[in-house]
Amino acid sequence: MKNFLEKEIKLCLSAVNYLFLAFVAMIIIPNYPCYVPFYYLCLSIFFIFNNAELNKDIQYSMVLPITKKDMVKSRCILVCVYEIAGALFTIPFAILIKKLVPQGNQAGIDSNVAFYGLVLILLTIFNFIFFTSFYKKAEKSGRPFFKASVVFWVCYLIIEFPIWTKNIFNIEFIQLLDKINASSQIKQLPILFAGILVFFGGWILTYKKSASLFEKVDL
């Protein structure tokens, strides 16, 4: 598996992926929707699959002494590590923006503890839709990406709408989600832990479902 992961990195990652990884630093932009930089991670995942298509990755992998499940597993691990790296990369910028703009984000949720839990859930949904759609036929990645993107933005609207209207309905839990003081962020920890569980549990489900679908594809 180690050697196969090295193959994934060499054939599927390009300079564009590292550039898009840097784009998540946009979380430091004042009054900018915090979820948007993470969409660049999703777009970068599309480029990973696109690079693989251009390099005939599936055809090359099929002549190696590995199974289809191994092919899916290595891609899942690569993308999972890539997303974790992207999320961790944003943390220093999320801390810095709180010092630079103490009044908080006026365009949506602040980059607090609850936000990271919610964004992990959002990425999990995107991953599941994209991977399972792609490995159902293992052809072009454009349509699966479009489908996953639509779901991403619909989910974005669903989880951001309560924040946008928090001052209208004045629901205590919604108010808590958008606070950035230390005591409130401690209370947000269960949301972060839930997001972590969903993220890793979602990857297991995504891998198993994608591998099952890929097994049925006639290459």
Secondary structure, DSSP 8 states (H G I E B T S, - for coil): -HHHHHHHHHHH--HHHHHHHHHGGGGGSTT--TTHHHHHHHHHHHHHHHHHHHTTHHHHHHTSS--HHHHHHHHHHHHHHHHHHHHHHHHHHHHHHHHH-TT--TTS--SSHHHHHHHHHHHHHHHHHHHHHHHTT-S-SHHHHHHHHHHHHHHHHHHHHHHHTHHHH--HHHHHHT--SHHHHHHTHHHHHHHHHHHHHHHHHHHHHHHHHHHT---
